[in-house]
Each structure stands twice: as C-alpha cells, then as structure tokens.
Amino acid sequence: MPSLTRCAARRWLVGCLFCLGVGCGPTIESHTQNKKFSTAIENPGSTRLGRRLAAIAETHPGESGFLLLDRGRDALSWRLILADAAEQTIDAQYFLWKNDQAGKVFMQRLLAAAERGVRVRVVLDDSMTEPDPQYLAEFGLHPNIELRLYKPFGPKRKSTALRWIDYAKDLRLLNQRMHNKLFVVDGSVAIVGGRNIGNEYFEYPGPFVFRCRDLLAVGPVVADTNSAFDLYWNSDWAVPIEQVVEPVPSRQQDETFWEQLNEFAQDSANYPAGFFDDPREFASEMEKLETELLWGKAKLLVDAVPTIDGQPQSHAVLHRTSVALGNMMEKTQHEVQVETAYLILLEEGFEALKRAKARGVKVILATNSLASNNHVTSFVGYRKQRKKLLATGAELFEMRPDAASERALFTPQQLSEYKTVFGLHSKTAVFDKKIVFVGSFNLDPRSVNLNSEMGFLIESPALAHAVLASIQQDISAGNSWQVVLRPDGKVAWITSQNGEVITEPKTDPMASLKRRAAADLLMGVPDDSQL
C-alpha cells in the first residue's frame, strides 16, 4: 500500500507548483466533435446470446434476472465468457483499466472478439490512466475497436506529478470524474457493480486485494444500460484516444502488441490459481445461469453527463443515483444495511439517519478501517464523523486488513510473499430485506456531488437475502471489527479471536505507526467535500 504521507506531500507540492505556474503545459480540450456517432445494437435478438437470454427472460415477464458476482474469480470468468460469446457488440465503461495481468487478459479477449468482427467500444476516465497509455492506444487502433478517454488532461508521456499539475489547472476535470462501471455484450447482458479492471478487483494474489461485488443482469433493464453507455460515449467529454496520445502507434507496433497479448493470455501464470485449468463452456454456463438467476423489478440508476457550455446532457430514462438512494432511505421502515468503501456523510445524511432512528429503523454501516483503507484521506473524513455516526444509533463495522474469509482464498505462501492487505471496495445497500442496490456509488461527498455514478436498484427479496448473507459474512467477527462507544466517550473495536471476544481500545487496530501519523496529520484539513 503506498505511503499516504508521501501522497499528502505530493498534493501539497503539486499545489505549490501550480500556484507558481511551474511546469505548466496545455490541458487538452475536454470536448470534441471530431468523432463518429454510434449507438448500441438495435436488435439484440439477432444474436445467439440475445436469443438465449430473451427466451430465459420470457419466463419472468416484466422482471429482470440477476446473478450475484460476489467473488473476483466469477466476476472475471463471466466477463471473459461473455466476450468470447459476443457476435456483434461489446461496450465497456470503466473508471480505471490497469495494464496488469487482469487488464491484459481482459483486453486480449476483447481483441479476439474484434478479430471475429465484433464492434468493441471502450470509454475510460482519464484521471487514473497511466502517464503513457500506449497500451490503450495500441488496443484502440484495431479497426473494430474504438477507445475514448473521458475528460482527458495531458499531454501524455509526462511524469505523474506533471500530469497532476495539468489536472489541477482545470477544476472542472478535477471535480467531475466518470466513476461508472459497465460491461454490455450484444446489447442483451450487462455487468454493473464496484469493480474496475485490475488485479486487486479480481482477487489476484498481491499486496492489496479488494472485497467487491457486481451483478450480471439479463432482461428489460439491460436496454437502459445500452442507453446509458451511449449517453457517455457520444457526449462531448469523450475524446478518441488517437486525439490524445502522440505519436499514434503504427500498424506494425499494433501487430506486435496483439501478438504479445495473445502469448500473454496463453500463460496460466497470468490468471488466478486454477482459473486457466478450469475453462467454462458457453452452453453449459447458460444452462447453469438459468437456474441461478434471481428475479425482480429493476431500474438502472445513472447520473446524467455533466453540463458543458451551459447545456445539460441528460436522458429521460436516467435517475440520479444519490437522489434515488436518498428517497429509498426515507421509505425504509425496518432495516437498512450499507457496505461502502468510503463513508463520509453530508449533513443531510445525518438528518436522514436521525429520521430513520425516529421511525425505529435499524441501520448497519460497514466500511474500511484505517488499516484496510487504500485512501487515508477518505478514512480521515470518516474518522472525523465516527462518534457522530455512532451517536445516531447506527451499528458500525470496519473491515480487518487480515479478514479471515479473504485470507482463505490464498495459500499461506502467497499471503507471506505479498504481505497481502485486504480492503473493502463494494458499494451495496439493502433496504427492508427486499430492495437491493449494487453499483459504483460510495456514501461520500464525491459520489453525491462530484463523480458520475451508476448502479442497479432491484426489488427482489431473493436477491436481498443473498446480498445480506454476503454482508453478514463480511461484518462477522474475524472479518471486521464492530466499532462502539465506551462509557467514557472513547471509541473501541470489538472482534473475536479463537472464540474469545477481544476489545481493542483507544487506537485504530492493526494500523502502522506511519499510517496513524498520516491520519493525525490530515485531521487538520478543514474541507472534506473533495473526498
């Protein structure tokens, strides 16, 4: 996990350099009209996948079906299965796509689909792309692939520090990022949830592994995912990568890149343990899927594309994520359970908790501890509110960096080699044991007011039961600490070890001295609105 004292120092340095005008380069214009307009597949039923899934959905008229992708291995498997099955279109929208093992394997499958004649469209937020994203440019040069960066800033090939200087010069870019996570194949099946494309999101062995959650969806709600993708794809903010990266790779470079990627995908070492030796065949997986889908009435929540030059870019089928979830909270009568990587409430959030308490609603909140959080800055915003959260009557849980259920996925040798830390990245809520939200939305100011977000909101007691069981495992002793207020007003952490209840008083457990010092230093930052 990176040193967050260094991160804080780097932010301070970038700010100083920006104010002094040091190292300033032109920020790439965020919008462009010099690109091709395109839309989702018009007739999903013309594909084998579309016909099969439409037949399944017909048995549940008016409802959509969902498969809970609770583990990284299944989440990766289904993305690859669907990419392999694609006949006409693949659309992918992500905040982050790393050039690591998972990123390369996924990219190779999409390239293989493009080689079969499938049209592939990819839109990525630029804020977390690498300083020299040649791998994205080479991927996007295939004649059947288009790749666009959302609000790019640059130019590329600069150091990370200098790119952040360019970034800081335009607060429109800094404050409104595309945090959406969406994968749609042949217009008939979609995956939405909390996972970006990178090793840690799919539980590869490594120094940091995320606990995350996605939903695979079939049925009528998929039509809205097509519209949502097109909204961002055709927006003025999405810029073709060939307008951003210089020089544009040559055809010879691309052919070499494709060959290397194909060779990479044939190496079993580039997959999670046992994954490569357990191929999943389309027909058998479809039969299995039909028995595992959980059905319910669903809608897609997607924030509208931010305004440009005073003109809103919106769509009638879209629902603002934070508003819809706030309305659900007000309707809740008995219980709400929320699992969120980052937990920082605005004042209206606290008012909502007070009203829930007055109605007798049980509130369970699960988030990261200092030891498990990959962003100390976000943790500090939460720590400032921790006692206030407990004062509302909410039950509060923080993930352990050594969560037992996560450690069980790896060998002792892997855990020892990487010194693995586990962190929470899921963004999930269950209202009154019957309505489920799974998506990209964190319960923090950035998701409420700054980023664009998305997710499925589903009325399905069966799916709610499955998600609640997953959350309960995550907050159980050995996986999380329950945070409580002691009689003297101080915070304590309760867990169990070898069947014995253990209380960790006064200080955030398992956090290094360095991380505690970083958190203490950042407690003096007055504004949490950017977190």
C-alpha positions, 0 to 999 in steps of 0.5 A: 500500500503506498505511503499516504504521507508521501501522497499528502506531500505530493498534493501539497507540492503539486499545489505549490507548483501550480500556484507558481505556474511551474511546469505548466503545459496545455490541458487538452480540450475536454470536448470534441466533435471530431468523432463518429456517432454510434449507438448500441445494437438495435436488435439484440435478438439477432444474436445467439446470446440475445436469443438465449437470454430473451427466451430465459427472460420470457419466463419472468415477464416484466422482471429482470434476472440477476446473478450475484458476482460476489467473488473476483474469480466469477466476476472475471470468468463471466466477463471473459465468457461473455466476450468470447460469446459476443457476435456483434457488440461489446461496450465497456465503461470503466473508471480505471483499466490497469495494464496488469495481468487482469487488464491484459487478459481482459483486453486480449479477449476483447481483441479476439472478439474484434478479430471475429468482427465484433464492434468493441467500444471502450470509454475510460476516465482519464484521471487514473490512466497511466502517464503513457497509455500506449497500451490503450492506444495500441488496443484502440487502433484495431479497426473494430475497436474504438477507445475514448478517454473521458475528460482527458488532461495531458499531454501524455508521456509526462511524469505523474506529478506533471500530469497532476499539475495539468489536472489541477489547472482545470477544476472542472476535470478535477471535480467531475470524474466518470466513476461508472462501471459497465460491461454490455455484450450484444446489447442483451447482458450487462455487468454493473457493480464496484469493480474496475479492471485490475488485479486487486478487483479480481482477487489476484494474489498481491499486496492489496486485494479488494472485497467487491461485488457486481451483478450480471443482469439479463432482461428489460433493464439491460436496454437502459444500460445500452442507453446509458453507455451511449449517453457517455460515449457520444457526449462531448467529454469523450475524446478518441484516444488517437486525439490524445496520445502522440505519436499514434502507434503504427500498424506494425507496433499494433501487430506486435502488441496483439501478438504479445497479448495473445502469448500473454493470455496463453500463460496460466501464470497470468490468471488466478490459481486454477482459473486457466485449468478450469475453462467454462463452456458457453452452453453449459454456463447458460444452462447453469445461469438459468437456474441461478438467476434471481428475479425482480423489478429493476431500474438502472440508476445513472447520473446524467453527463455533466453540463458543458457550455451551459447545456445539460446532457441528460436522458429521460430514462436516467435517475440520479443515483444519490437522489434515488438512494436518498428517497429509498432511505426515507421509505425504509421502515425496518432495516437498512444495511450499507457496505461502502468503501468510503463513508463520509456523510453530508449533513443531510445524511445525518438528518436522514439517519436521525429520521430513520432512528425516529421511525425505529429503523435499524441501520448497519454501516460497514466500511474500511478501517484505517488499516484496510483503507487504500485512501487515508484521506477518505478514512480521515473524513470518516474518522472525523464523523465516527462518534457522530455516526455512532451517536445516531444509533447506527451499528458500525463495522470496519473491515480487518486488513487480515479478514479471515474469509479473504485470507482463505482464498490464498495459500499461506505462501502467497499471503507471506510473499505479498504481505497481502492487505485486504480492503473493502471496495463494494458499494451495496445497500439493502433496504427492508430485506427486499430492495437491493442496490449494487453499483459504483456509488460510495456514501461520500461527498464525491459520489453525491456531488462530484463523480458520475455514478451508476448502479442497479436498484432491484426489488427482489427479496431473493436477491436481498437475502443473498446480498445480506448473507454476503454482508453478514459474512463480511461484518462477522467477527474475524472479518471486521471489527464492530466499532462502539462507544465506551462509557467514557466517550472513547471509541473501541473495536470489538472482534473475536479471536479463537472464540474469545471476544477481544476489545481493542481500545483507544487506537485504530487496530492493526494500523502502522505507526506511519499510517496513524501519523498520516491520519493525525496529520490530515485531521487538520484539513478543514474541507472534506467535500473533495473526498 
